Structures are given as C-alpha cells and as structure tokens.
Amino acid sequence: MIIDIHTHCFPDDIAGRALAKLGKGANLTPFTDGTANGLRDSMRRAGVDVSVLQPVAVKPEHIRGTNEWALENCSGDGLVSFASFHPACENFQDEIRRIADMGFRGVKLHPEYQEFWVDDETLRPLYRALGTSGLATLFHAGVDIGLRDYVRGTPERFKRALPWFEGGAVILGHYGGFRCWDEVEKHLVGADVYFDTSFAQHELPPERQARLIRGHGAHRVLFGTDSPWDDQAASIAIINALPLTDAEKSAVLGNNAARLLSITP
C-alpha cells in the first residue's frame, strides 16, 4: 500500500491561476493541473493508493470554506484530506472539536505562509489542544522556496515546541526541515516526531536519505511528494532505490501512514 501524506490541489475554477502564481514565486513547474482529478490521474499512473491533501488557510476566516470544499471534493477515490487551520483562529478549541467531528484526521499548519514562529510561547494552549484531540498535525518545516526571507519553523524551534503537544502526533514536512538538514540531524533525529519525505528527495543524496531514515527510525518516516510540485512516480522510484530493506521501504511508503491515520486497504 502506498500513501502520499503530503499533496495539494485546488478548486477547478482557480487551480490554473493558483499554480501559475505559486509556480512563478518558487520557479517551479507543476506535475498535475492542480485539481483533485488531476491528482487522481497522477495516483493512477504512479500506483499510489491514497493521497492526503494538506490545504493551507492563509487567513483564519478561510478555514471553514476551505474545509467544506475539501470534504466535498477531496474524499473518496483514494483522496483523504487534512483540515485547513490557522494559529490565529479565535475560539480554537471549538474549531478543533468541529474539525474532528467533521471526520478530518489531521490539520496542516504553515509557519511561513501563516506568519508565526513555531515556538511562540502563546501557542502552548493551541498545541496542547491539538495534541490531545486525536488529530495529527503536519507542519511545513524549513525553508519555503517561494518566500525565501527567513525561516520561522527551524529544527531547533520545533525541538522546543514538540513537548507542548503532550504526545500528540506531529509530522514535519520535507525530512524535518527543507534545506535545514544539518540542523535536523542535530536537533530532531530520534525525537518523538514523524518526518515526511516531500519535495526533498531530489536534493538529498540517496545515502543521506537512508541515513536520515535509519537514524530517525524508519517507523517514523512517511512518504510524501508535495504534489503537484513533485512527481509521484519518480518519488516512489527514489524510495525504492534507497539502500534500505524491503520492510523499511514498505514502512515509509505506506505502512506507517496507514497505522497513524487508521487507513485500511
């Protein structure tokens, strides 16, 4: 079973504009048309069983509309969605309960687009509420190449903030911190946190990916692509070519995510 924990798509009527804007800012060419059906086509070509959408609410007032769209358009046919969320949301405890009641299995936070420091002391109550809710929390971690100013989600800051989740599941995208991998190895490898592999596989040499996976523990690494910004089939091929055992590859490619999100074949 192959599960891509980190994907994106947009409503059909704005997908083209969204990809053009985001692609220009990051100098990237997308591998799908940015729609839910485009992602499904990519999954069929690559042999991906489940893709998990990670929507980002740039403003708190966007949360509910984004989540309603995700439930209506990004469920079934192999698609599962995390909820859009924002750390500046008022009455966050009520909103977290609402998200859980709607059937979401996690939330996505993006320190760069949402402009917050991940170890801001004022976020302790929010993180505790997320950590004890039963929802997983996936963060963009490290550099965002579309912004390139400074990094609010560094490995050292995540290390400080992780205990505030009180044991709740936390996933750090891009092998724990895009282009911050020396700091990942210093501060996060071996910690009680998941890494996903998204959009890092073409920058990290195979030997270093294998070292990160084994050092951190293959049971705490989740396959992800950041589709449409990386190709699912090519990303799977990279994992399969790593100097890992078949059991380690299967854990990364899907078994870990299936266990974490209670997904059955």
N, C-alpha and C positions, 0 to 999 in steps of 0.2 A: 504494500500500500504506500502510495506517495502522496504526501500532504505538503503543499506550499503554504507556509504560515504567514507570508508577507506579500500581499498583492494589492493592486489598486484598480479601480475603474470608476467611471463617471456616468451620469445620465446621458442618454444617447444624444440629446439636443445640445449638450455643451462639451461633449467628450473631445471633439476636434479642437475647439478653442482652448480647452484646458491643457491638452497635450502640447499644443503649439506654444503656449505661454510657459509652461514648466520646462519643456524641452529646450526652448531658447535660453532660459535663465541658466540651465545647467549644461548646455551644449550637448544634449542627448537626443538620440533618435529612438522613438518607441518601437517595440516589437509587436504591439497589437494596436487596434484602433481606439483603445481606451474604454470600450463598452463592456458590459457584462457578457454579451455574446462573443465579443472578440476574445475575452479571457477564456471562455468555454472552448472556443476553437483552438486556442493555444494549448489548453489542457489536453484536448483530444490528440493533437499532434505529438505532444510530449509524453503522454501516458500518465498524467497527473490525475489522481483520483479526487482530491479535494483541494480547492484553493480558498484561503481565508483572506477576506477583504479587510483592509486596515484604513478606514476613512478618517480624515483629519478635519476637525472643526476649527477653522481659524478664529472664529468668534463664538462666545458661549451661546448666542442666540441662534447659531446654526445647528446646534446639537440635535434638536428634535426632528427637524425636517430631514437632515441627513440620515438619521437612524430610521425614520419611517421609509425613506426611499430604499435604504439598504435591505430592510426586511421584505419589501415588496418586489425588489428586482434582483437581489443577490442572495437568494436562498433556493435550494433545490438544484438539480443537475450538477452536483459537485461543488456548489458555492456555499460558503458559510461566511458570515460577517461578524467581526468585532464591532462594538459600538463606537461611534464618534463621541468624544468627551472633551472637556476643556477645564483646566485647573482653576479658572476664574468663575466657574459656574456657581451661582448662588444656590443655596439650599442643596448642596452637592449630595448630602446623604439621601434626600428624597429622590434625586435624579439617578443615583446609583441603584437604589431599590427598583426604580422604574425600569432601568436598563436590564437588570437581572430578571424582572418579571416579564419583560418582552421576549426573553429567551436568548439574549446575547450571551456569549461565552467569555467575553473579554472586552477591554477598552483599549483604544490607541491614544497615546499622548506624544506630542512632537515638540520638544523644548524650543527648537529654532523657529518654527512657524508660529507657535503659540506664545513665544517670547517669555519663557520662565526658566529660572535656574532650578535644576532638579533637586538641589539640596537646600532650597529655601526653607527656613525653619517654619514658615507659616503653612507649609504643605503637609506637615506631620499629620494633622487630623484627616486630611483627604486621603493620604496614603494608607493610614490605618483603616479607614472606611473601605477603600478598595481591597486591601489585603484580607480583610475579614468578610468580604462579600461573597466569596466563592468565584469571583471573576478574575481572570488573568489580566495583567496589564502589560502591553507591549509599548516600549519607548523607541522612537528614533534615538540612536546613540552615536555620538561623534560628529564629525563634520557633515554638513549638508552642502553639497557642491553647487546647489542653486543659490546659496546665500553667501557663503564664504566670508563672513565677518569674524565672528568668534564663536566658541563652542560652549553652549550652556549645559550640555549633557556630556561631560568628560567622565572617563572611567573613575577618577578619584572622587568626583562628586557623587556618582552613582554608588560607590562603595559606602559613602557616608549615609546616603539616603535609604539603602536597601533595608536596614533593620526597622525602619518606620512602617514597612508593610506587614510586620509581625507574622512572617511566614507565608504570606500570600504569594502566588506565582507571579514572577516578574520576568519578562522577556526583553532583552536588549538587542536591538537590531544590529546588523552589519558586523557580526562577530564581536559584539560588545562595545564597539566604538569605531566608526568608519575613520580610517587613516589615523587612528589613535592606538594602534595595536601594541606598541611597546608598553603603553600605559595600561592596556587591557591585561597584558601578561603580568605586569607589576601589581595591579590592584584588584583584578576581578577573577583571574583564572583560579578555579577551585571554590569560588564563592557559591552561595545558595541562590543561583540565578541562572536562567536559560539564556543562551545566545542563539540568534538566528544567523543564517549564512548569507542573507540577502545583499546583493549588489557589492559583495566583497570578493567574490570568487575569481574575478578576472584581475584583481590587484594583488592578491596574496598568492605567493608561490605554493604549489601543492604540498611541499614539505612543511611549510609553516602552517597551512591549514590543518594538516594532520597533527602537528604538534599542539596547536590550539585545541583541537577536538579531544585529543587524548589527555592533554594536561588538565583541561577543564572537566573532562568526563563525557564520553560520547552520549551518555544518558541525559545530558543537559544541553544538547545542541539540536536545533531544529532547522530543517531545510527551509529556505526562503529565497525568493528571487527579486522582490520589488517590481515584479511585472506591472506595467508594460516596459519598465526601464531595463530589464534584462530578459534574456530568452530562457524559457523554462526548460526546453530540451537540452540546450547547451549547458545549463546549470546542473542538471541531473547528470550529464556525462562527466562533468568535472568531479562531482562527488564520487561517482562510480570508479573514476580513475585514481582516486587518492590511495595512498599506501595504508589502507585500513582493512580490518577483517570484514567479511560479509555481514556479520552480526552488527558491527559498528555502523556500516553503511545503512543497513536496514533501520537501525535505531534513528539515525539522523534523518533519513529520507521520509520517514513517516511514523514509525512506531512510537517515538517519543511524543509527537504531537497528538497522535490518536489517544494515547494514555492521558495526556494533560487535558485535552478537550472532550474526552469521552466520546470519541468518534469510532464507530464500528464499520467494518467493510460492508 
